[in-house]
Amino acid sequence: MKKVLFISLFIFSAWVCEAQNQIEKDTVFTKARDRFLLGIRQKYLPALDETVADSITMIFPDGEIMYSKEKFLEFNEAWFKKSGKSFPKL
């Protein structure tokens, strides 16, 4: 009986640890996503810079492809500067 209880406790502990790891991963993702969206909403390039990988691939509807973080930031800077550009509330 003690052996079964010990094994059950071990399995439960492993499950709790895995669940905690997943919660931490979800929290990191959520914070990064929220920071990225804040950067878009407030037209704040440093927030985008913090949350985008150095090697990003961006494909536009017309088929144009952009391959670098630098180009991504340049694109967004120009987009933010356009007069009359408004952003939907997210």
PyMOL Python script that loads the backbone (N, CA, C, O; Angstrom):
from pymol import cmd

cmd.read_pdbstr("""\
ATOM      1  N   MET A   1       0.820  -1.195   0.000  1.00  0.00           N
ATOM      2  CA  MET A   1       0.000   0.000   0.000  1.00  0.00           C
ATOM      3  C   MET A   1       0.869   1.266   0.000  1.00  0.00           C
ATOM      4  O   MET A   1       0.580   2.222  -0.720  1.00  0.00           O
ATOM      5  N   LYS A   2       1.935   1.264   0.812  1.00  0.00           N
ATOM      6  CA  LYS A   2       2.819   2.423   0.858  1.00  0.00           C
ATOM      7  C   LYS A   2       3.488   2.655  -0.494  1.00  0.00           C
ATOM      8  O   LYS A   2       3.703   3.791  -0.914  1.00  0.00           O
ATOM      9  N   LYS A   3       3.813   1.542  -1.166  1.00  0.00           N
ATOM     10  CA  LYS A   3       4.468   1.641  -2.468  1.00  0.00           C
ATOM     11  C   LYS A   3       3.532   2.295  -3.490  1.00  0.00           C
ATOM     12  O   LYS A   3       3.965   3.144  -4.269  1.00  0.00           O
ATOM     13  N   VAL A   4       2.273   1.910  -3.491  1.00  0.00           N
ATOM     14  CA  VAL A   4       1.281   2.482  -4.407  1.00  0.00           C
ATOM     15  C   VAL A   4       1.083   3.963  -4.097  1.00  0.00           C
ATOM     16  O   VAL A   4       1.005   4.786  -5.009  1.00  0.00           O
ATOM     17  N   LEU A   5       1.004   4.297  -2.822  1.00  0.00           N
ATOM     18  CA  LEU A   5       0.842   5.687  -2.412  1.00  0.00           C
ATOM     19  C   LEU A   5       2.053   6.516  -2.845  1.00  0.00           C
ATOM     20  O   LEU A   5       1.896   7.630  -3.345  1.00  0.00           O
ATOM     21  N   PHE A   6       3.250   5.980  -2.656  1.00  0.00           N
ATOM     22  CA  PHE A   6       4.474   6.677  -3.048  1.00  0.00           C
ATOM     23  C   PHE A   6       4.508   6.918  -4.562  1.00  0.00           C
ATOM     24  O   PHE A   6       4.830   8.018  -5.013  1.00  0.00           O
ATOM     25  N   ILE A   7       4.180   5.899  -5.329  1.00  0.00           N
ATOM     26  CA  ILE A   7       4.176   6.025  -6.794  1.00  0.00           C
ATOM     27  C   ILE A   7       3.125   7.044  -7.231  1.00  0.00           C
ATOM     28  O   ILE A   7       3.373   7.865  -8.114  1.00  0.00           O
ATOM     29  N   SER A   8       1.953   6.984  -6.604  1.00  0.00           N
ATOM     30  CA  SER A   8       0.892   7.947  -6.932  1.00  0.00           C
ATOM     31  C   SER A   8       1.334   9.366  -6.615  1.00  0.00           C
ATOM     32  O   SER A   8       1.101  10.286  -7.399  1.00  0.00           O
ATOM     33  N   LEU A   9       1.965   9.539  -5.477  1.00  0.00           N
ATOM     34  CA  LEU A   9       2.456  10.860  -5.084  1.00  0.00           C
ATOM     35  C   LEU A   9       3.532  11.347  -6.046  1.00  0.00           C
ATOM     36  O   LEU A   9       3.551  12.521  -6.415  1.00  0.00           O
ATOM     37  N   PHE A  10       4.424  10.454  -6.453  1.00  0.00           N
ATOM     38  CA  PHE A  10       5.476  10.808  -7.412  1.00  0.00           C
ATOM     39  C   PHE A  10       4.873  11.253  -8.742  1.00  0.00           C
ATOM     40  O   PHE A  10       5.285  12.271  -9.299  1.00  0.00           O
ATOM     41  N   ILE A  11       3.904  10.501  -9.254  1.00  0.00           N
ATOM     42  CA  ILE A  11       3.255  10.844 -10.524  1.00  0.00           C
ATOM     43  C   ILE A  11       2.530  12.181 -10.404  1.00  0.00           C
ATOM     44  O   ILE A  11       2.602  13.017 -11.305  1.00  0.00           O
ATOM     45  N   PHE A  12       1.834  12.378  -9.291  1.00  0.00           N
ATOM     46  CA  PHE A  12       1.124  13.636  -9.076  1.00  0.00           C
ATOM     47  C   PHE A  12       2.108  14.806  -9.023  1.00  0.00           C
ATOM     48  O   PHE A  12       1.847  15.859  -9.604  1.00  0.00           O
ATOM     49  N   SER A  13       3.226  14.628  -8.337  1.00  0.00           N
ATOM     50  CA  SER A  13       4.243  15.686  -8.237  1.00  0.00           C
ATOM     51  C   SER A  13       4.811  16.032  -9.610  1.00  0.00           C
ATOM     52  O   SER A  13       5.009  17.205  -9.929  1.00  0.00           O
ATOM     53  N   ALA A  14       5.069  15.016 -10.411  1.00  0.00           N
ATOM     54  CA  ALA A  14       5.579  15.255 -11.763  1.00  0.00           C
ATOM     55  C   ALA A  14       4.554  16.022 -12.591  1.00  0.00           C
ATOM     56  O   ALA A  14       4.915  16.924 -13.348  1.00  0.00           O
ATOM     57  N   TRP A  15       3.295  15.671 -12.452  1.00  0.00           N
ATOM     58  CA  TRP A  15       2.222  16.356 -13.190  1.00  0.00           C
ATOM     59  C   TRP A  15       2.122  17.817 -12.754  1.00  0.00           C
ATOM     60  O   TRP A  15       1.970  18.702 -13.596  1.00  0.00           O
ATOM     61  N   VAL A  16       2.206  18.078 -11.446  1.00  0.00           N
ATOM     62  CA  VAL A  16       2.133  19.443 -10.930  1.00  0.00           C
ATOM     63  C   VAL A  16       3.302  20.267 -11.465  1.00  0.00           C
ATOM     64  O   VAL A  16       3.116  21.416 -11.866  1.00  0.00           O
ATOM     65  N   CYS A  17       4.507  19.688 -11.473  1.00  0.00           N
ATOM     66  CA  CYS A  17       5.676  20.405 -11.997  1.00  0.00           C
ATOM     67  C   CYS A  17       5.497  20.740 -13.473  1.00  0.00           C
ATOM     68  O   CYS A  17       5.812  21.851 -13.898  1.00  0.00           O
ATOM     69  N   GLU A  18       5.003  19.804 -14.245  1.00  0.00           N
ATOM     70  CA  GLU A  18       4.778  20.046 -15.674  1.00  0.00           C
ATOM     71  C   GLU A  18       3.710  21.115 -15.877  1.00  0.00           C
ATOM     72  O   GLU A  18       3.841  21.970 -16.754  1.00  0.00           O
ATOM     73  N   ALA A  19       2.661  21.068 -15.074  1.00  0.00           N
ATOM     74  CA  ALA A  19       1.604  22.079 -15.173  1.00  0.00           C
ATOM     75  C   ALA A  19       2.162  23.455 -14.835  1.00  0.00           C
ATOM     76  O   ALA A  19       1.824  24.438 -15.495  1.00  0.00           O
ATOM     77  N   GLN A  20       3.013  23.538 -13.817  1.00  0.00           N
ATOM     78  CA  GLN A  20       3.622  24.817 -13.432  1.00  0.00           C
ATOM     79  C   GLN A  20       4.514  25.342 -14.557  1.00  0.00           C
ATOM     80  O   GLN A  20       4.501  26.539 -14.846  1.00  0.00           O
ATOM     81  N   ASN A  21       5.292  24.458 -15.194  1.00  0.00           N
ATOM     82  CA  ASN A  21       6.140  24.865 -16.315  1.00  0.00           C
ATOM     83  C   ASN A  21       5.298  25.420 -17.460  1.00  0.00           C
ATOM     84  O   ASN A  21       5.668  26.418 -18.078  1.00  0.00           O
ATOM     85  N   GLN A  22       4.170  24.776 -17.743  1.00  0.00           N
ATOM     86  CA  GLN A  22       3.297  25.246 -18.824  1.00  0.00           C
ATOM     87  C   GLN A  22       2.703  26.604 -18.485  1.00  0.00           C
ATOM     88  O   GLN A  22       2.586  27.463 -19.359  1.00  0.00           O
ATOM     89  N   ILE A  23       2.330  26.809 -17.233  1.00  0.00           N
ATOM     90  CA  ILE A  23       1.789  28.109 -16.808  1.00  0.00           C
ATOM     91  C   ILE A  23       2.842  29.187 -17.000  1.00  0.00           C
ATOM     92  O   ILE A  23       2.533  30.277 -17.481  1.00  0.00           O
ATOM     93  N   GLU A  24       4.087  28.893 -16.629  1.00  0.00           N
ATOM     94  CA  GLU A  24       5.161  29.870 -16.796  1.00  0.00           C
ATOM     95  C   GLU A  24       5.392  30.180 -18.271  1.00  0.00           C
ATOM     96  O   GLU A  24       5.585  31.341 -18.632  1.00  0.00           O
ATOM     97  N   LYS A  25       5.373  29.156 -19.131  1.00  0.00           N
ATOM     98  CA  LYS A  25       5.542  29.376 -20.566  1.00  0.00           C
ATOM     99  C   LYS A  25       4.405  30.223 -21.110  1.00  0.00           C
ATOM    100  O   LYS A  25       4.633  31.139 -21.900  1.00  0.00           O
ATOM    101  N   ASP A  26       3.172  29.920 -20.688  1.00  0.00           N
ATOM    102  CA  ASP A  26       2.015  30.683 -21.143  1.00  0.00           C
ATOM    103  C   ASP A  26       2.130  32.138 -20.701  1.00  0.00           C
ATOM    104  O   ASP A  26       1.784  33.046 -21.457  1.00  0.00           O
ATOM    105  N   THR A  27       2.615  32.363 -19.480  1.00  0.00           N
ATOM    106  CA  THR A  27       2.767  33.715 -18.961  1.00  0.00           C
ATOM    107  C   THR A  27       3.803  34.494 -19.763  1.00  0.00           C
ATOM    108  O   THR A  27       3.586  35.664 -20.077  1.00  0.00           O
ATOM    109  N   VAL A  28       4.914  33.870 -20.092  1.00  0.00           N
ATOM    110  CA  VAL A  28       5.956  34.523 -20.891  1.00  0.00           C
ATOM    111  C   VAL A  28       5.394  34.892 -22.262  1.00  0.00           C
ATOM    112  O   VAL A  28       5.598  36.008 -22.740  1.00  0.00           O
ATOM    113  N   PHE A  29       4.691  33.959 -22.890  1.00  0.00           N
ATOM    114  CA  PHE A  29       4.096  34.231 -24.194  1.00  0.00           C
ATOM    115  C   PHE A  29       3.085  35.361 -24.100  1.00  0.00           C
ATOM    116  O   PHE A  29       3.090  36.268 -24.933  1.00  0.00           O
ATOM    117  N   THR A  30       2.223  35.320 -23.104  1.00  0.00           N
ATOM    118  CA  THR A  30       1.182  36.339 -22.944  1.00  0.00           C
ATOM    119  C   THR A  30       1.799  37.720 -22.754  1.00  0.00           C
ATOM    120  O   THR A  30       1.331  38.696 -23.341  1.00  0.00           O
ATOM    121  N   LYS A  31       2.834  37.806 -21.944  1.00  0.00           N
ATOM    122  CA  LYS A  31       3.498  39.100 -21.716  1.00  0.00           C
ATOM    123  C   LYS A  31       4.129  39.617 -23.002  1.00  0.00           C
ATOM    124  O   LYS A  31       4.020  40.805 -23.306  1.00  0.00           O
ATOM    125  N   ALA A  32       4.783  38.748 -23.761  1.00  0.00           N
ATOM    126  CA  ALA A  32       5.405  39.166 -25.024  1.00  0.00           C
ATOM    127  C   ALA A  32       4.342  39.598 -26.027  1.00  0.00           C
ATOM    128  O   ALA A  32       4.499  40.616 -26.702  1.00  0.00           O
ATOM    129  N   ARG A  33       3.258  38.826 -26.126  1.00  0.00           N
ATOM    130  CA  ARG A  33       2.166  39.181 -27.043  1.00  0.00           C
ATOM    131  C   ARG A  33       1.565  40.527 -26.676  1.00  0.00           C
ATOM    132  O   ARG A  33       1.333  41.362 -27.550  1.00  0.00           O
ATOM    133  N   ASP A  34       1.310  40.745 -25.390  1.00  0.00           N
ATOM    134  CA  ASP A  34       0.714  41.997 -24.940  1.00  0.00           C
ATOM    135  C   ASP A  34       1.653  43.173 -25.191  1.00  0.00           C
ATOM    136  O   ASP A  34       1.208  44.264 -25.546  1.00  0.00           O
ATOM    137  N   ARG A  35       2.941  42.952 -25.007  1.00  0.00           N
ATOM    138  CA  ARG A  35       3.932  44.008 -25.256  1.00  0.00           C
ATOM    139  C   ARG A  35       3.969  44.352 -26.752  1.00  0.00           C
ATOM    140  O   ARG A  35       4.041  45.526 -27.115  1.00  0.00           O
ATOM    141  N   PHE A  36       3.921  43.345 -27.605  1.00  0.00           N
ATOM    142  CA  PHE A  36       3.908  43.551 -29.052  1.00  0.00           C
ATOM    143  C   PHE A  36       2.665  44.343 -29.469  1.00  0.00           C
ATOM    144  O   PHE A  36       2.766  45.307 -30.228  1.00  0.00           O
ATOM    145  N   LEU A  37       1.507  43.939 -28.976  1.00  0.00           N
ATOM    146  CA  LEU A  37       0.263  44.630 -29.332  1.00  0.00           C
ATOM    147  C   LEU A  37       0.242  46.054 -28.800  1.00  0.00           C
ATOM    148  O   LEU A  37      -0.303  46.947 -29.450  1.00  0.00           O
ATOM    149  N   LEU A  38       0.823  46.279 -27.636  1.00  0.00           N
ATOM    150  CA  LEU A  38       0.943  47.630 -27.096  1.00  0.00           C
ATOM    151  C   LEU A  38       1.806  48.487 -28.024  1.00  0.00           C
ATOM    152  O   LEU A  38       1.496  49.653 -28.269  1.00  0.00           O
ATOM    153  N   GLY A  39       2.889  47.900 -28.537  1.00  0.00           N
ATOM    154  CA  GLY A  39       3.751  48.617 -29.469  1.00  0.00           C
ATOM    155  C   GLY A  39       3.007  49.034 -30.721  1.00  0.00           C
ATOM    156  O   GLY A  39       3.194  50.149 -31.209  1.00  0.00           O
ATOM    157  N   ILE A  40       2.167  48.159 -31.246  1.00  0.00           N
ATOM    158  CA  ILE A  40       1.358  48.496 -32.418  1.00  0.00           C
ATOM    159  C   ILE A  40       0.344  49.565 -32.059  1.00  0.00           C
ATOM    160  O   ILE A  40       0.213  50.568 -32.760  1.00  0.00           O
ATOM    161  N   ARG A  41      -0.367  49.349 -30.972  1.00  0.00           N
ATOM    162  CA  ARG A  41      -1.440  50.261 -30.582  1.00  0.00           C
ATOM    163  C   ARG A  41      -0.916  51.666 -30.299  1.00  0.00           C
ATOM    164  O   ARG A  41      -1.549  52.656 -30.665  1.00  0.00           O
ATOM    165  N   GLN A  42       0.235  51.748 -29.651  1.00  0.00           N
ATOM    166  CA  GLN A  42       0.779  53.054 -29.268  1.00  0.00           C
ATOM    167  C   GLN A  42       1.866  53.555 -30.214  1.00  0.00           C
ATOM    168  O   GLN A  42       2.503  54.577 -29.960  1.00  0.00           O
ATOM    169  N   LYS A  43       2.069  52.819 -31.310  1.00  0.00           N
ATOM    170  CA  LYS A  43       3.078  53.187 -32.306  1.00  0.00           C
ATOM    171  C   LYS A  43       4.448  53.366 -31.644  1.00  0.00           C
ATOM    172  O   LYS A  43       5.128  54.372 -31.848  1.00  0.00           O
ATOM    173  N   TYR A  44       4.828  52.378 -30.857  1.00  0.00           N
ATOM    174  CA  TYR A  44       6.041  52.434 -30.049  1.00  0.00           C
ATOM    175  C   TYR A  44       7.014  51.359 -30.523  1.00  0.00           C
ATOM    176  O   TYR A  44       6.887  50.189 -30.162  1.00  0.00           O
ATOM    177  N   LEU A  45       7.985  51.770 -31.334  1.00  0.00           N
ATOM    178  CA  LEU A  45       8.927  50.827 -31.944  1.00  0.00           C
ATOM    179  C   LEU A  45       9.757  50.007 -30.951  1.00  0.00           C
ATOM    180  O   LEU A  45       9.995  48.827 -31.208  1.00  0.00           O
ATOM    181  N   PRO A  46      10.208  50.581 -29.826  1.00  0.00           N
ATOM    182  CA  PRO A  46      10.991  49.756 -28.896  1.00  0.00           C
ATOM    183  C   PRO A  46      10.239  48.516 -28.407  1.00  0.00           C
ATOM    184  O   PRO A  46      10.861  47.482 -28.165  1.00  0.00           O
ATOM    185  N   ALA A  47       8.934  48.597 -28.261  1.00  0.00           N
ATOM    186  CA  ALA A  47       8.164  47.421 -27.834  1.00  0.00           C
ATOM    187  C   ALA A  47       8.190  46.350 -28.920  1.00  0.00           C
ATOM    188  O   ALA A  47       8.270  45.160 -28.617  1.00  0.00           O
ATOM    189  N   LEU A  48       8.123  46.769 -30.180  1.00  0.00           N
ATOM    190  CA  LEU A  48       8.208  45.799 -31.276  1.00  0.00           C
ATOM    191  C   LEU A  48       9.607  45.197 -31.329  1.00  0.00           C
ATOM    192  O   LEU A  48       9.772  43.989 -31.507  1.00  0.00           O
ATOM    193  N   ASP A  49      10.601  46.047 -31.175  1.00  0.00           N
ATOM    194  CA  ASP A  49      11.989  45.595 -31.221  1.00  0.00           C
ATOM    195  C   ASP A  49      12.256  44.522 -30.156  1.00  0.00           C
ATOM    196  O   ASP A  49      12.970  43.553 -30.414  1.00  0.00           O
ATOM    197  N   GLU A  50      11.687  44.697 -28.974  1.00  0.00           N
ATOM    198  CA  GLU A  50      11.894  43.755 -27.871  1.00  0.00           C
ATOM    199  C   GLU A  50      11.234  42.401 -28.124  1.00  0.00           C
ATOM    200  O   GLU A  50      11.684  41.383 -27.597  1.00  0.00           O
ATOM    201  N   THR A  51      10.184  42.385 -28.916  1.00  0.00           N
ATOM    202  CA  THR A  51       9.375  41.169 -29.018  1.00  0.00           C
ATOM    203  C   THR A  51       9.489  40.443 -30.350  1.00  0.00           C
ATOM    204  O   THR A  51       8.817  39.434 -30.562  1.00  0.00           O
ATOM    205  N   VAL A  52      10.331  40.942 -31.252  1.00  0.00           N
ATOM    206  CA  VAL A  52      10.479  40.314 -32.571  1.00  0.00           C
ATOM    207  C   VAL A  52      11.883  39.719 -32.683  1.00  0.00           C
ATOM    208  O   VAL A  52      12.870  40.361 -32.323  1.00  0.00           O
ATOM    209  N   ALA A  53      11.957  38.509 -33.178  1.00  0.00           N
ATOM    210  CA  ALA A  53      13.244  37.825 -33.342  1.00  0.00           C
ATOM    211  C   ALA A  53      14.077  38.513 -34.419  1.00  0.00           C
ATOM    212  O   ALA A  53      13.538  39.197 -35.289  1.00  0.00           O
ATOM    213  N   ASP A  54      15.384  38.330 -34.356  1.00  0.00           N
ATOM    214  CA  ASP A  54      16.281  38.928 -35.345  1.00  0.00           C
ATOM    215  C   ASP A  54      16.010  38.405 -36.748  1.00  0.00           C
ATOM    216  O   ASP A  54      16.166  39.137 -37.725  1.00  0.00           O
ATOM    217  N   SER A  55      15.612  37.162 -36.850  1.00  0.00           N
ATOM    218  CA  SER A  55      15.325  36.595 -38.174  1.00  0.00           C
ATOM    219  C   SER A  55      13.810  36.412 -38.300  1.00  0.00           C
ATOM    220  O   SER A  55      13.254  35.386 -37.907  1.00  0.00           O
ATOM    221  N   ILE A  56      13.175  37.416 -38.848  1.00  0.00           N
ATOM    222  CA  ILE A  56      11.724  37.390 -39.017  1.00  0.00           C
ATOM    223  C   ILE A  56      11.419  37.350 -40.509  1.00  0.00           C
ATOM    224  O   ILE A  56      12.129  37.960 -41.309  1.00  0.00           O
ATOM    225  N   THR A  57      10.385  36.647 -40.873  1.00  0.00           N
ATOM    226  CA  THR A  57       9.918  36.625 -42.255  1.00  0.00           C
ATOM    227  C   THR A  57       8.507  37.183 -42.260  1.00  0.00           C
ATOM    228  O   THR A  57       7.618  36.666 -41.584  1.00  0.00           O
ATOM    229  N   MET A  58       8.313  38.246 -43.031  1.00  0.00           N
ATOM    230  CA  MET A  58       7.007  38.883 -43.116  1.00  0.00           C
ATOM    231  C   MET A  58       6.560  38.831 -44.571  1.00  0.00           C
ATOM    232  O   MET A  58       7.271  39.301 -45.459  1.00  0.00           O
ATOM    233  N   ILE A  59       5.384  38.262 -44.816  1.00  0.00           N
ATOM    234  CA  ILE A  59       4.858  38.133 -46.177  1.00  0.00           C
ATOM    235  C   ILE A  59       3.638  39.036 -46.310  1.00  0.00           C
ATOM    236  O   ILE A  59       2.676  38.920 -45.551  1.00  0.00           O
ATOM    237  N   PHE A  60       3.694  39.923 -47.274  1.00  0.00           N
ATOM    238  CA  PHE A  60       2.609  40.871 -47.503  1.00  0.00           C
ATOM    239  C   PHE A  60       1.574  40.288 -48.458  1.00  0.00           C
ATOM    240  O   PHE A  60       1.873  39.349 -49.195  1.00  0.00           O
ATOM    241  N   PRO A  61       0.355  40.836 -48.454  1.00  0.00           N
ATOM    242  CA  PRO A  61      -0.696  40.329 -49.343  1.00  0.00           C
ATOM    243  C   PRO A  61      -0.323  40.349 -50.825  1.00  0.00           C
ATOM    244  O   PRO A  61      -0.812  39.525 -51.598  1.00  0.00           O
ATOM    245  N   ASP A  62       0.544  41.292 -51.226  1.00  0.00           N
ATOM    246  CA  ASP A  62       0.930  41.370 -52.638  1.00  0.00           C
ATOM    247  C   ASP A  62       2.065  40.401 -52.994  1.00  0.00           C
ATOM    248  O   ASP A  62       2.524  40.365 -54.135  1.00  0.00           O
ATOM    249  N   GLY A  63       2.513  39.613 -51.998  1.00  0.00           N
ATOM    250  CA  GLY A  63       3.559  38.631 -52.254  1.00  0.00           C
ATOM    251  C   GLY A  63       4.954  39.091 -51.884  1.00  0.00           C
ATOM    252  O   GLY A  63       5.886  38.287 -51.875  1.00  0.00           O
ATOM    253  N   GLU A  64       5.116  40.378 -51.577  1.00  0.00           N
ATOM    254  CA  GLU A  64       6.432  40.872 -51.165  1.00  0.00           C
ATOM    255  C   GLU A  64       6.838  40.174 -49.865  1.00  0.00           C
ATOM    256  O   GLU A  64       6.012  39.958 -48.978  1.00  0.00           O
ATOM    257  N   ILE A  65       8.115  39.830 -49.768  1.00  0.00           N
ATOM    258  CA  ILE A  65       8.625  39.146 -48.581  1.00  0.00           C
ATOM    259  C   ILE A  65       9.736  39.980 -47.952  1.00  0.00           C
ATOM    260  O   ILE A  65      10.628  40.469 -48.644  1.00  0.00           O
ATOM    261  N   MET A  66       9.670  40.134 -46.638  1.00  0.00           N
ATOM    262  CA  MET A  66      10.662  40.873 -45.884  1.00  0.00           C
ATOM    263  C   MET A  66      11.324  39.886 -44.921  1.00  0.00           C
ATOM    264  O   MET A  66      10.633  39.149 -44.217  1.00  0.00           O
ATOM    265  N   TYR A  67      12.660  39.868 -44.887  1.00  0.00           N
ATOM    266  CA  TYR A  67      13.363  38.829 -44.132  1.00  0.00           C
ATOM    267  C   TYR A  67      14.101  39.275 -42.869  1.00  0.00           C
ATOM    268  O   TYR A  67      14.657  38.422 -42.176  1.00  0.00           O
ATOM    269  N   SER A  68      14.133  40.537 -42.544  1.00  0.00           N
ATOM    270  CA  SER A  68      14.953  40.919 -41.390  1.00  0.00           C
ATOM    271  C   SER A  68      14.182  41.782 -40.400  1.00  0.00           C
ATOM    272  O   SER A  68      13.204  42.447 -40.742  1.00  0.00           O
ATOM    273  N   LYS A  69      14.655  41.747 -39.172  1.00  0.00           N
ATOM    274  CA  LYS A  69      14.065  42.564 -38.116  1.00  0.00           C
ATOM    275  C   LYS A  69      14.214  44.042 -38.452  1.00  0.00           C
ATOM    276  O   LYS A  69      13.301  44.838 -38.231  1.00  0.00           O
ATOM    277  N   GLU A  70      15.375  44.394 -38.989  1.00  0.00           N
ATOM    278  CA  GLU A  70      15.633  45.789 -39.358  1.00  0.00           C
ATOM    279  C   GLU A  70      14.601  46.286 -40.369  1.00  0.00           C
ATOM    280  O   GLU A  70      14.055  47.378 -40.213  1.00  0.00           O
ATOM    281  N   LYS A  71      14.336  45.496 -41.395  1.00  0.00           N
ATOM    282  CA  LYS A  71      13.340  45.867 -42.411  1.00  0.00           C
ATOM    283  C   LYS A  71      11.935  45.920 -41.804  1.00  0.00           C
ATOM    284  O   LYS A  71      11.138  46.795 -42.143  1.00  0.00           O
ATOM    285  N   PHE A  72      11.643  44.984 -40.911  1.00  0.00           N
ATOM    286  CA  PHE A  72      10.351  44.964 -40.226  1.00  0.00           C
ATOM    287  C   PHE A  72      10.145  46.256 -39.448  1.00  0.00           C
ATOM    288  O   PHE A  72       9.078  46.867 -39.514  1.00  0.00           O
ATOM    289  N   LEU A  73      11.177  46.669 -38.705  1.00  0.00           N
ATOM    290  CA  LEU A  73      11.078  47.896 -37.915  1.00  0.00           C
ATOM    291  C   LEU A  73      10.992  49.127 -38.806  1.00  0.00           C
ATOM    292  O   LEU A  73      10.248  50.060 -38.503  1.00  0.00           O
ATOM    293  N   GLU A  74      11.748  49.140 -39.906  1.00  0.00           N
ATOM    294  CA  GLU A  74      11.655  50.256 -40.854  1.00  0.00           C
ATOM    295  C   GLU A  74      10.254  50.358 -41.444  1.00  0.00           C
ATOM    296  O   GLU A  74       9.703  51.453 -41.560  1.00  0.00           O
ATOM    297  N   PHE A  75       9.681  49.226 -41.813  1.00  0.00           N
ATOM    298  CA  PHE A  75       8.323  49.201 -42.358  1.00  0.00           C
ATOM    299  C   PHE A  75       7.326  49.783 -41.350  1.00  0.00           C
ATOM    300  O   PHE A  75       6.490  50.617 -41.698  1.00  0.00           O
ATOM    301  N   ASN A  76       7.430  49.329 -40.103  1.00  0.00           N
ATOM    302  CA  ASN A  76       6.490  49.803 -39.087  1.00  0.00           C
ATOM    303  C   ASN A  76       6.705  51.264 -38.746  1.00  0.00           C
ATOM    304  O   ASN A  76       5.743  51.983 -38.476  1.00  0.00           O
ATOM    305  N   GLU A  77       7.946  51.715 -38.754  1.00  0.00           N
ATOM    306  CA  GLU A  77       8.218  53.126 -38.502  1.00  0.00           C
ATOM    307  C   GLU A  77       7.555  53.993 -39.569  1.00  0.00           C
ATOM    308  O   GLU A  77       6.924  55.000 -39.249  1.00  0.00           O
ATOM    309  N   ALA A  78       7.696  53.604 -40.832  1.00  0.00           N
ATOM    310  CA  ALA A  78       7.062  54.343 -41.929  1.00  0.00           C
ATOM    311  C   ALA A  78       5.535  54.275 -41.801  1.00  0.00           C
ATOM    312  O   ALA A  78       4.843  55.266 -42.036  1.00  0.00           O
ATOM    313  N   TRP A  79       5.024  53.118 -41.434  1.00  0.00           N
ATOM    314  CA  TRP A  79       3.578  52.939 -41.272  1.00  0.00           C
ATOM    315  C   TRP A  79       3.048  53.832 -40.150  1.00  0.00           C
ATOM    316  O   TRP A  79       1.993  54.449 -40.290  1.00  0.00           O
ATOM    317  N   PHE A  80       3.786  53.898 -39.037  1.00  0.00           N
ATOM    318  CA  PHE A  80       3.382  54.719 -37.896  1.00  0.00           C
ATOM    319  C   PHE A  80       3.383  56.206 -38.258  1.00  0.00           C
ATOM    320  O   PHE A  80       2.563  56.971 -37.751  1.00  0.00           O
ATOM    321  N   LYS A  81       4.300  56.609 -39.131  1.00  0.00           N
ATOM    322  CA  LYS A  81       4.450  58.027 -39.481  1.00  0.00           C
ATOM    323  C   LYS A  81       3.417  58.515 -40.488  1.00  0.00           C
ATOM    324  O   LYS A  81       3.214  59.720 -40.630  1.00  0.00           O
ATOM    325  N   LYS A  82       2.769  57.600 -41.181  1.00  0.00           N
ATOM    326  CA  LYS A  82       1.791  58.011 -42.192  1.00  0.00           C
ATOM    327  C   LYS A  82       0.708  58.857 -41.528  1.00  0.00           C
ATOM    328  O   LYS A  82       0.151  58.489 -40.493  1.00  0.00           O
ATOM    329  N   SER A  83       0.426  60.005 -42.156  1.00  0.00           N
ATOM    330  CA  SER A  83      -0.593  60.880 -41.576  1.00  0.00           C
ATOM    331  C   SER A  83      -1.962  60.245 -41.726  1.00  0.00           C
ATOM    332  O   SER A  83      -2.258  59.589 -42.725  1.00  0.00           O
ATOM    333  N   GLY A  84      -2.779  60.451 -40.725  1.00  0.00           N
ATOM    334  CA  GLY A  84      -4.117  59.937 -40.760  1.00  0.00           C
ATOM    335  C   GLY A  84      -4.240  58.456 -40.483  1.00  0.00           C
ATOM    336  O   GLY A  84      -5.340  57.904 -40.534  1.00  0.00           O
ATOM    337  N   LYS A  85      -3.121  57.801 -40.189  1.00  0.00           N
ATOM    338  CA  LYS A  85      -3.162  56.366 -39.923  1.00  0.00           C
ATOM    339  C   LYS A  85      -3.783  56.151 -38.543  1.00  0.00           C
ATOM    340  O   LYS A  85      -3.310  56.703 -37.550  1.00  0.00           O
ATOM    341  N   SER A  86      -4.814  55.369 -38.492  1.00  0.00           N
ATOM    342  CA  SER A  86      -5.415  55.056 -37.202  1.00  0.00           C
ATOM    343  C   SER A  86      -5.386  53.552 -36.989  1.00  0.00           C
ATOM    344  O   SER A  86      -5.363  52.774 -37.942  1.00  0.00           O
ATOM    345  N   PHE A  87      -5.388  53.171 -35.766  1.00  0.00           N
ATOM    346  CA  PHE A  87      -5.297  51.766 -35.414  1.00  0.00           C
ATOM    347  C   PHE A  87      -6.534  51.360 -34.625  1.00  0.00           C
ATOM    348  O   PHE A  87      -7.005  52.111 -33.771  1.00  0.00           O
ATOM    349  N   PRO A  88      -7.049  50.195 -34.904  1.00  0.00           N
ATOM    350  CA  PRO A  88      -8.220  49.742 -34.147  1.00  0.00           C
ATOM    351  C   PRO A  88      -7.843  49.434 -32.702  1.00  0.00           C
ATOM    352  O   PRO A  88      -6.713  49.036 -32.418  1.00  0.00           O
ATOM    353  N   LYS A  89      -8.772  49.617 -31.817  1.00  0.00           N
ATOM    354  CA  LYS A  89      -8.538  49.248 -30.415  1.00  0.00           C
ATOM    355  C   LYS A  89      -8.585  47.741 -30.314  1.00  0.00           C
ATOM    356  O   LYS A  89      -9.531  47.109 -30.785  1.00  0.00           O
ATOM    357  N   LEU A  90      -7.561  47.158 -29.699  1.00  0.00           N
ATOM    358  CA  LEU A  90      -7.494  45.698 -29.556  1.00  0.00           C
ATOM    359  C   LEU A  90      -7.894  45.291 -28.163  1.00  0.00           C
ATOM    360  O   LEU A  90      -7.901  44.102 -27.846  1.00  0.00           O
TER     361      LEU A  90
END
""", "prot")
cmd.dss("prot")
cmd.show_as("cartoon", "prot")
cmd.util.cbc("prot")
cmd.orient("prot")
